[in-house]
Amino acid sequence: MSDTELLQTPFHDWHATNGGRMVEFGGWHMPVQYSTIVEEHNVVRNSAGLFDISHMGRLRFSGADACSILDYLLTNDVSILKVGQVRYSLVCKETGGVLDDVLVYRLPDCYMLVVNASNRTKIVDWIGEHISKFNVDFEDQTLSHAMIAVQGPKAVEILAALGAETASEHRYYSASTMTVAGMEALVSRTGYTGEDGFELIVPNESGMPLWNQLLDAGQPFGVQACGLGCRDTLRLEAAMPLYGHELNEDTDPLTAGLGFAVKLAAADFIGKAALLKISETPAGKVRVGLELDGKRIAREGAGILSGDRSVGEVTSGTFSPTLQKAIAMGYVDETVSKTCTEVEVDIRGKRHTAKVVDLPFYKRAK
């Protein structure tokens, strides 16, 4: 697919003219970095980073059965959500395999689903297969709205400088509409970096003015625009799964360690019967964290070994800018999943010593 065929966010021209190295991602033309991934990573950990995440799908549900269809499609219990709450959930196939991991918002007049960019078309089609059973109005707002993430310990102060002082009162995983820099925005205290922060959704025409105001307000705090590259290193340090790596249609959420987002005692949902069986007879493999000796990075697909036995496979790996260690996540046999268990990772035909460690690798101070 050529660059001209890729979807563009409202910030595309700004990225291209301000040093963004543009790449294809999930059908969109997105910045992977502006300076270096390490520099942008450290800015988020120590100050705040500004991310264009408009490529994420934003799907709106309203009408009498808005809650019911989401309870049918999602593994979490949507019926108990109060207005302003946001919850992590998953969309599964009948087999229990994951179609996507999502955030569901309960808003005063509707529900909203935020889905991964690479899965948006698949999820919209999946909704289309089931929507006829429900009295619901469905709208894909992805192309009409912009989405910005402000992530890092200075995020609260940046929003306060733009008149959104009440953002500091938001609990983690909550959302409301508020005025930011004179513009109405849906603001949620959510993110994909392991840091405090907010995600803001506005109509496209407000996107660029809000982006510029956030940059200006963030200058005293050292804010920088950041690309997709450091989002990956940040989320890996925080042990957040990435679809296509830790999650896919052949992996169920219980094996992935996401049981907190699966409510088997709640309403029937697609995949529930399969997940009930899996809960009674686990798959025998576990998602774990690994710390490797040395600086060699274990990439996706690298084999994990114990003696002469193959015991698993790496799903994500990097050299952690925060911890200054090579880290990885992967799935291993339950027999070698205990913390401090020593294993080896095959990196391009050479074995490297590693040990199983607790997840997450990094946890911010409260």
ZAMARGU-4260 file (C-alpha; in steps of 0.2 Angstrom, whole numbers, plus 5000, padded with zeros to 4 digits):
<rodrens>
0) 5000/5000/5000 | 5007/5017/4995 | 5008/5032/5007 | 4994/5040/4996 | 4983/5026/5000
5) 4985/5026/5018 | 4973/5035/5030 | 4979/5051/5038 | 4974/5059/5055 | 4970/5077/5056
10) 4988/5080/5062 | 4997/5071/5048 | 5004/5087/5040 | 5011/5093/5056 | 5020/5077/5059
15) 5027/5077/5042 | 5034/5095/5043 | 5040/5093/5061 | 5052/5079/5059 | 5041/5064/5061
20) 5047/5048/5053 | 5032/5042/5045 | 5027/5023/5043 | 5012/5013/5039 | 5003/5006/5054
25) 4986/4998/5054 | 4982/5006/5037 | 4987/5023/5043 | 5002/5035/5039 | 5009/5038/5057
30) 5025/5045/5065 | 5036/5031/5073 | 5047/5044/5081 | 5053/5063/5080 | 5070/5062/5089
35) 5075/5045/5096 | 5064/5032/5104 | 5074/5032/5120 | 5073/5051/5121 | 5054/5051/5119
40) 5052/5036/5131 | 5062/5046/5144 | 5051/5062/5141 | 5036/5052/5145 | 5043/5044/5161
45) 5049/5060/5168 | 5038/5074/5161 | 5025/5071/5147 | 5023/5066/5129 | 5010/5071/5117
50) 5004/5057/5105 | 4992/5057/5090 | 4982/5041/5093 | 4968/5046/5081 | 4971/5030/5072
55) 4962/5021/5086 | 4944/5016/5082 | 4930/5025/5091 | 4913/5016/5089 | 4897/5024/5097
60) 4882/5014/5103 | 4866/5022/5108 | 4848/5016/5109 | 4838/5005/5120 | 4850/4990/5118
65) 4866/4999/5118 | 4872/4990/5134 | 4864/4973/5129 | 4874/4972/5113 | 4890/4977/5122
70) 4887/4964/5135 | 4885/4951/5122 | 4901/4956/5112 | 4912/4959/5127 | 4920/4948/5140
75) 4918/4961/5154 | 4902/4966/5163 | 4895/4981/5155 | 4879/4982/5164 | 4887/4987/5180
80) 4896/5002/5173 | 4891/5019/5180 | 4891/5035/5170 | 4909/5041/5168 | 4917/5024/5170
85) 4929/5016/5158 | 4934/4997/5158 | 4946/4986/5149 | 4938/4971/5140 | 4940/4959/5126
90) 4930/4954/5110 | 4931/4935/5108 | 4926/4922/5095 | 4916/4908/5100 | 4932/4898/5103
95) 4938/4910/5116 | 4951/4917/5104 | 4954/4936/5105 | 4948/4947/5091 | 4953/4963/5100
100) 4956/4971/5117 | 4946/4987/5119 | 4941/5000/5131 | 4922/5003/5134 | 4916/5020/5140
105) 4899/5023/5149 | 4894/5040/5144 | 4878/5050/5149 | 4869/5047/5132 | 4878/5032/5125
110) 4892/5019/5126 | 4909/5021/5116 | 4921/5007/5111 | 4939/5011/5108 | 4947/4998/5097
115) 4965/4995/5090 | 4968/5003/5073 | 4973/4987/5064 | 4957/4978/5070 | 4944/4992/5067
120) 4937/4985/5051 | 4937/4968/5058 | 4927/4973/5073 | 4915/4984/5063 | 4911/4969/5053
125) 4909/4958/5068 | 4897/4971/5075 | 4888/4970/5059 | 4886/4952/5060 | 4877/4953/5077
130) 4868/4970/5077 | 4852/4964/5069 | 4847/4956/5086 | 4847/4972/5095 | 4838/4989/5095
135) 4854/5000/5094 | 4861/5014/5084 | 4879/5012/5079 | 4891/5025/5072 | 4910/5023/5068
140) 4917/5040/5073 | 4935/5036/5069 | 4936/5047/5054 | 4926/5062/5061 | 4935/5064/5077
145) 4953/5066/5083 | 4961/5058/5098 | 4976/5064/5108 | 4986/5056/5122 | 4995/5067/5135
150) 5005/5054/5145 | 5017/5057/5160 | 5019/5064/5177 | 5016/5082/5171 | 5000/5078/5162
155) 4988/5084/5176 | 4997/5101/5177 | 4997/5103/5158 | 4978/5101/5157 | 4976/5112/5172
160) 4986/5126/5163 | 4972/5125/5149 | 4958/5127/5161 | 4954/5108/5164 | 4958/5109/5183
165) 4945/5096/5187 | 4955/5083/5177 | 4965/5080/5192 | 4949/5074/5201 | 4946/5060/5188
170) 4950/5043/5195 | 4960/5031/5184 | 4949/5024/5171 | 4935/5037/5171 | 4929/5050/5158
175) 4919/5065/5156 | 4916/5080/5145 | 4926/5096/5150 | 4932/5112/5142 | 4951/5111/5138
180) 4958/5127/5130 | 4941/5133/5127 | 4936/5117/5117 | 4924/5104/5122 | 4933/5087/5124
185) 4929/5070/5130 | 4943/5067/5143 | 4948/5050/5150 | 4961/5046/5163 | 4968/5032/5153
190) 4983/5027/5143 | 4995/5014/5136 | 5012/5019/5144 | 5011/5014/5162 | 5011/5033/5167
195) 4998/5044/5173 | 4989/5053/5159 | 4974/5057/5149 | 4966/5054/5132 | 4956/5067/5123
200) 4943/5065/5109 | 4937/5081/5099 | 4929/5083/5082 | 4942/5084/5068 | 4941/5103/5067
205) 4946/5105/5085 | 4961/5093/5084 | 4975/5104/5077 | 4970/5119/5088 | 4970/5108/5104
210) 4986/5100/5099 | 4995/5117/5097 | 4988/5122/5114 | 4994/5107/5123 | 5011/5109/5115
215) 5012/5127/5121 | 5005/5123/5138 | 5017/5109/5140 | 5033/5119/5135 | 5037/5124/5154
220) 5036/5105/5158 | 5047/5099/5144 | 5033/5091/5134 | 5037/5083/5117 | 5028/5076/5103
225) 5031/5057/5103 | 5029/5043/5090 | 5023/5025/5090 | 5040/5018/5094 | 5041/5024/5112
230) 5023/5019/5114 | 5029/5001/5112 | 5044/5002/5124 | 5033/5011/5137 | 5019/4998/5136
235) 5031/4983/5136 | 5039/4990/5152 | 5022/4991/5160 | 5018/4973/5153 | 5003/4979/5143
240) 4998/4966/5130 | 4999/4971/5112 | 4987/4964/5099 | 4996/4954/5086 | 5010/4949/5099
245) 5003/4944/5116 | 4985/4943/5109 | 4978/4935/5094 | 4963/4924/5088 | 4972/4909/5094
250) 4975/4915/5111 | 4962/4916/5125 | 4961/4930/5138 | 4963/4918/5152 | 4979/4911/5146
255) 4985/4928/5143 | 4983/4933/5161 | 4968/4944/5158 | 4955/4935/5169 | 4951/4952/5178
260) 4942/4957/5162 | 4932/4941/5160 | 4916/4940/5170 | 4911/4922/5168 | 4897/4924/5181
265) 4889/4939/5171 | 4878/4939/5156 | 4881/4927/5141 | 4894/4934/5129 | 4902/4927/5113
270) 4915/4914/5118 | 4909/4912/5136 | 4906/4893/5135 | 4923/4891/5128 | 4931/4901/5142
275) 4922/4892/5155 | 4930/4876/5149 | 4947/4884/5148 | 4945/4890/5166 | 4941/4872/5172
280) 4956/4865/5161 | 4969/4878/5159 | 4980/4878/5143 | 4996/4874/5153 | 5005/4890/5147
285) 5008/4906/5155 | 5012/4924/5150 | 5028/4929/5159 | 5041/4942/5160 | 5059/4939/5156
290) 5075/4948/5160 | 5090/4943/5149 | 5108/4944/5153 | 5117/4956/5142 | 5110/4969/5130
295) 5104/4957/5115 | 5086/4959/5112 | 5075/4944/5111 | 5062/4948/5097 | 5045/4941/5093
300) 5046/4922/5089 | 5063/4919/5098 | 5062/4901/5106 | 5063/4899/5125 | 5072/4884/5131
305) 5075/4874/5147 | 5089/4862/5145 | 5086/4852/5129 | 5067/4856/5130 | 5058/4870/5121
310) 5046/4878/5134 | 5039/4893/5125 | 5041/4908/5113 | 5044/4927/5115 | 5030/4938/5110
315) 5038/4955/5113 | 5056/4961/5117 | 5066/4977/5119 | 5080/4985/5129 | 5072/4994/5143
320) 5077/5013/5143 | 5070/5014/5161 | 5078/4999/5168 | 5093/4998/5157 | 5090/4979/5154
325) 5085/4968/5140 | 5067/4963/5144 | 5054/4952/5135 | 5037/4945/5137 | 5032/4928/5131
330) 5022/4912/5134 | 5030/4897/5143 | 5025/4880/5150 | 5018/4882/5167 | 5032/4871/5174
335) 5045/4885/5171 | 5033/4900/5175 | 5038/4903/5193 | 5048/4919/5197 | 5067/4917/5196
340) 5066/4902/5186 | 5081/4902/5174 | 5078/4898/5156 | 5088/4902/5139 | 5082/4912/5124
345) 5087/4908/5107 | 5093/4924/5098 | 5098/4920/5080 | 5104/4903/5084 | 5114/4908/5100
350) 5107/4904/5118 | 5106/4918/5130 | 5103/4916/5149 | 5087/4924/5156 | 5076/4922/5171
355) 5057/4924/5174 | 5052/4940/5183 | 5036/4947/5190 | 5026/4958/5179 | 5025/4973/5176
360) 5043/4977/5174 | 5040/4995/5178 | 5027/5002/5190 | 5025/5021/5192 | 5025/5028/5210
365) 5008/5033/5216
</rodrens>
